[in-house]
Amino acid sequence: MLAPGDLRALGEWCEALYRKWNIEHQGLIAPDVPIAADILDDFNDPDIYGDDYALLAAVYEFADWAEDEALLLPAEYSLVALVSQSVESYLAKVHNGGHPKYLTYDWNTLSAKACEVGLAAMGCVEHAAIFSDFKAFIEEDRARAIQIVRWYNAPGSFSRPEGVKAFDRAVFDLSLDRQVQQQAKWLQSSGVLTPMRREKVTKKAVIEKNALRRERSRSIAAPEKQMSRAIRPIAKALEEVVGHELGEIYQCGDNSLLQYFFGSDPVSVPFCRFFTTLADGALRMQDVVLMRPPATASYQAFLFGRPDFEVLARVDITEDQYMACTNER
């Protein structure tokens, strides 16, 4: 059991998560969080009040950059930045759309764990208690969680599931400014914030720590022409199960597993999107998604409707079929 507030244990949990997916994790290789020097200077000057919101935003932006540009995995870059971003994202979504918005855009195994650990580490006791209760509420009934997402995406088509609004009210009753101040104070005391006076030099140094950056820049999916050809017999097998033709291929590539399995781990899977025009002129989009262990017990292909979490069909495929559609070996 991961103890809330234990950042080292969170790092070990992250490493284990990626190992489970056969994704190499390098450990904590970029522990510092470079922040624009003028932001930190304001906090060090007794005659100036530092901008708490600016500090949180700078840490958030670093975490985004570390994953999107430096191609570092969570817990390869600062765990302080990881949990700070997760907490800020949670509260920003809730204050601008409620818990259904957070559930729709941010919820996954890693973000939920990092937010839970972060709130506890920061000493945000009341927020931590609300989040812990919300996490239990979501995890005890996956169907209800999916219903909340469906309601958020199409409120006129679904009734709002009971219970979720109480979590919104609980958060709104607390002071956001006080929480931000507490989070900023925790960041300042973390010992990992470093002044960044030459941004390009600093970021280049972080990037150079990632020995796997070039490898990670490659798509999981094979080049589109190769994948389009290799996936045809798989699509044919799915058509026989579902009872209709999938149509033409619209695009092939990588997509987040979260697009298909609610609340899953934040990893990518290869997919092909098919489209066809129905008799009434409507356009039907469906995704063929390829899975390998540990996502499934064996190599399998799934057919998903868009946009939803419903599995329309599933067939077993061979390892060779999977490999022909991907760059994996």
C-alpha positions in Angstrom: 0.0 0.0 0.0 1.4 3.4 -1.0 1.4 5.8 2.0 0.0 9.2 1.0 2.7 11.9 1.1 5.6 9.5 0.5 7.3 10.8 -2.7 9.9 8.1 -2.8 7.3 5.4 -2.7 5.4 7.2 -5.5 8.6 7.1 -7.6 8.9 3.4 -7.0 5.3 2.9 -7.9 5.8 4.8 -11.2 8.8 2.7 -12.1 6.8 -0.5 -11.4 3.9 0.8 -13.5 6.1 1.3 -16.6 8.0 -1.9 -16.1 4.6 -3.7 -16.1 4.1 -2.3 -19.6 7.6 -3.3 -20.7 8.6 0.3 -20.9 12.1 1.1 -19.7 12.2 3.6 -16.8 15.5 5.3 -16.0 14.7 6.2 -12.4 14.9 9.8 -11.1 17.4 11.4 -13.5 16.3 15.0 -13.5 15.4 15.8 -9.8 15.6 19.6 -10.0 12.9 22.0 -11.2 14.4 25.0 -13.1 12.2 28.1 -12.6 12.7 31.5 -14.1 15.0 33.4 -11.8 12.8 36.4 -11.4 10.0 34.3 -10.0 12.3 32.8 -7.3 14.0 36.2 -6.7 10.6 37.7 -5.7 10.2 35.0 -3.0 13.8 35.6 -1.7 13.3 39.4 -1.4 11.8 40.4 2.0 10.4 43.6 0.4 8.4 41.8 -2.3 5.5 39.3 -2.0 6.2 36.4 -4.3 3.4 35.4 -6.7 2.1 32.0 -5.5 0.1 31.4 -8.7 3.1 32.3 -10.9 5.2 29.7 -9.0 2.6 27.0 -9.4 2.2 27.8 -13.1 6.0 27.6 -13.7 6.3 24.2 -12.0 3.3 23.0 -14.0 4.9 24.2 -17.3 8.1 22.5 -16.4 6.3 19.1 -15.9 4.5 19.6 -19.2 7.8 20.4 -20.9 9.6 17.5 -19.3 7.1 15.0 -20.7 6.2 16.6 -24.1 9.7 17.9 -25.1 12.3 16.2 -23.1 10.3 12.9 -23.4 10.9 12.0 -19.7 8.5 9.7 -18.0 6.8 10.6 -14.7 9.3 10.0 -11.9 12.3 10.4 -14.3 11.8 14.1 -13.7 11.1 15.7 -10.3 8.4 14.0 -8.2 7.8 17.4 -6.7 6.8 18.8 -10.1 4.8 15.7 -10.9 2.6 15.9 -7.8 2.3 19.7 -7.9 1.0 19.5 -11.5 -1.4 16.8 -10.6 -2.8 18.8 -7.6 -3.1 22.0 -9.6 -4.8 20.2 -12.5 -7.3 18.6 -10.2 -8.3 21.8 -8.5 -8.3 23.9 -11.7 -10.7 21.4 -13.4 -13.0 21.2 -10.4 -13.2 25.0 -10.0 -14.0 25.3 -13.8 -16.4 22.4 -14.4 -16.6 20.3 -11.3 -15.4 16.8 -10.7 -17.0 15.5 -13.9 -14.6 17.7 -15.9 -11.6 16.4 -13.9 -12.8 12.8 -14.4 -13.3 13.4 -18.2 -9.9 15.1 -19.0 -7.4 14.1 -16.3 -8.4 10.9 -14.4 -6.0 7.9 -14.8 -4.2 5.6 -12.4 -1.1 7.8 -12.3 -2.7 11.3 -12.0 -5.1 10.1 -9.3 -2.2 8.5 -7.3 0.0 11.6 -7.7 -2.8 14.0 -6.7 -3.6 11.9 -3.6 0.1 11.8 -2.5 0.6 15.5 -3.4 -2.3 16.8 -1.3 -1.1 14.8 1.7 2.5 15.9 1.3 1.5 19.5 1.1 -0.5 19.2 4.3 -3.8 20.1 2.5 -5.7 18.0 4.9 -9.3 18.9 4.0 -8.7 18.8 0.2 -6.9 15.4 0.7 -9.8 14.0 2.6 -12.3 15.1 -0.2 -10.1 13.7 -2.9 -9.6 10.4 -1.1 -13.4 10.0 -0.7 -13.9 10.9 -4.4 -11.3 8.4 -5.5 -13.0 5.7 -3.5 -16.4 6.8 -5.0 -15.0 6.4 -8.5 -13.1 3.1 -8.0 -16.0 1.3 -6.3 -18.2 1.6 -9.4 -16.6 1.9 -12.8 -19.9 1.9 -14.7 -21.0 5.0 -12.6 -17.7 6.7 -13.4 -18.2 6.2 -17.1 -21.8 7.5 -16.8 -20.5 10.7 -15.2 -18.1 11.1 -18.2 -21.0 10.5 -20.6 -23.1 13.0 -18.8 -20.4 15.6 -18.9 -19.9 15.1 -22.7 -23.6 15.1 -23.5 -25.6 16.5 -20.5 -28.8 16.5 -22.6 -28.6 12.8 -23.3 -27.9 11.5 -19.8 -29.1 12.2 -16.3 -26.5 13.5 -13.9 -25.3 10.5 -11.7 -26.1 11.0 -8.0 -23.4 11.7 -5.5 -20.8 13.6 -7.6 -22.2 17.1 -6.9 -21.5 16.7 -3.2 -17.8 16.5 -3.9 -18.0 19.8 -5.9 -19.7 21.6 -3.0 -17.1 20.3 -0.5 -14.3 21.7 -2.6 -16.1 25.0 -3.2 -16.6 25.5 0.5 -12.8 25.6 1.0 -10.5 28.5 0.2 -8.6 28.0 -3.1 -6.3 31.0 -2.3 -5.3 29.4 1.0 -4.6 26.1 -0.7 -2.5 27.7 -3.4 -0.5 29.6 -0.7 0.1 26.3 1.1 1.2 24.6 -2.1 3.6 27.4 -3.0 5.1 27.3 0.5 5.6 23.6 0.2 7.3 24.0 -3.2 9.6 26.6 -1.8 10.7 24.3 1.0 11.1 21.3 -1.3 14.8 22.0 -2.0 14.5 21.2 -5.8 13.6 24.6 -7.3 16.6 26.1 -9.0 16.9 29.5 -10.7 16.9 29.4 -14.5 18.8 32.3 -16.0 19.7 30.8 -19.4 16.6 28.8 -20.4 18.0 27.1 -23.5 21.2 26.0 -21.8 19.3 24.7 -18.8 16.7 22.8 -20.8 19.4 21.3 -23.1 21.1 20.0 -20.0 17.9 18.3 -18.9 17.3 16.8 -22.3 20.8 15.4 -22.4 20.1 13.3 -19.3 17.5 11.3 -21.3 19.4 8.6 -23.0 16.2 7.2 -24.4 14.8 10.4 -26.0 15.5 9.4 -29.6 14.0 5.9 -29.1 10.9 7.4 -27.4 10.3 9.8 -30.3 9.5 6.8 -32.5 5.8 5.9 -32.9 4.7 2.5 -31.6 2.7 2.0 -34.7 4.4 1.1 -37.9 4.4 3.6 -40.8 0.8 4.2 -42.0 1.2 2.4 -45.3 2.6 -0.7 -43.7 0.0 -0.7 -40.9 -2.9 -0.1 -43.3 -1.8 -3.2 -45.2 -1.1 -5.4 -42.1 -4.3 -4.5 -40.3 -6.7 -5.5 -43.1 -7.0 -9.2 -42.1 -7.5 -8.2 -38.5 -10.3 -5.7 -39.5 -11.9 -8.5 -41.6 -12.1 -10.8 -38.6 -13.7 -8.0 -36.5 -16.2 -7.3 -39.3 -17.3 -11.0 -39.1 -17.9 -10.6 -35.4 -19.7 -7.3 -35.5 -21.7 -8.0 -38.6 -20.9 -4.9 -40.7 -18.0 -3.5 -42.8 -15.7 -1.0 -41.2 -15.1 1.0 -44.4 -12.0 2.9 -45.3 -9.0 3.7 -43.1 -9.0 7.3 -42.0 -5.8 7.3 -40.0 -3.3 5.0 -38.2 -0.9 5.7 -35.4 -0.6 5.8 -31.6 -3.4 6.8 -29.2 -3.7 6.9 -25.4 -5.1 3.7 -23.8 -7.2 6.2 -21.8 -9.3 6.9 -24.9 -10.6 3.4 -24.8 -10.4 2.1 -21.2 -11.6 4.5 -18.6 -9.1 5.3 -15.8 -6.4 3.0 -17.2 -2.6 3.6 -17.1 -1.3 6.5 -19.2 0.4 4.6 -22.0 0.0 4.5 -25.8 -1.4 1.8 -28.0 -1.4 1.3 -31.8 -4.8 1.9 -33.5 -6.4 2.4 -36.9 -9.5 4.5 -37.4 -12.1 3.4 -40.0 -14.9 5.4 -41.4 -18.0 4.7 -43.5 -21.0 6.7 -44.6 -24.3 5.2 -43.5 -27.6 5.1 -45.5 -28.9 8.2 -43.8 -25.7 10.1 -44.7 -24.2 10.0 -41.2 -20.5 9.2 -40.8 -19.6 6.3 -38.6 -16.1 6.2 -37.0 -14.7 3.1 -35.3 -11.3 2.3 -34.0 -9.4 -1.0 -34.2 -7.0 -1.0 -31.3 -4.2 -3.6 -30.8 -3.4 -4.9 -27.4 -0.5 -7.1 -26.1 0.3 -8.4 -22.7 0.1 -7.1 -20.0 -2.9 -5.1 -21.2 -4.5 -8.4 -22.1 -3.7 -12.0 -21.4 -2.8 -12.6 -25.1 -2.5 -10.6 -28.3 -5.9 -9.2 -29.2 -7.6 -6.6 -31.4 -10.6 -4.6 -30.1 -13.2 -2.6 -32.1 -14.4 0.5 -30.3 -17.2 2.9 -31.3 -16.4 6.6 -31.3 -16.7 8.4 -28.9 -17.4 5.9 -26.2 -15.8 3.2 -24.0 -17.9 0.4 -25.5 -16.2 -2.6 -26.9 -18.1 -3.6 -30.0 -16.0 -6.7 -30.9 -12.8 -8.4 -29.9 -10.7 -11.1 -31.6 -7.5 -12.9 -30.8 -4.5 -12.2 -33.1 -1.0 -13.7 -33.4 2.1 -12.1 -32.1 3.3 -11.8 -35.8 0.2 -9.9 -36.7 0.7 -7.5 -33.9 4.4 -7.0 -34.7 3.6 -6.4 -38.4 1.4 -3.4 -37.4 4.0 -1.9 -35.0 7.6 -0.8 -34.6 7.9 -3.1 -31.5 10.3 -6.0 -31.5 
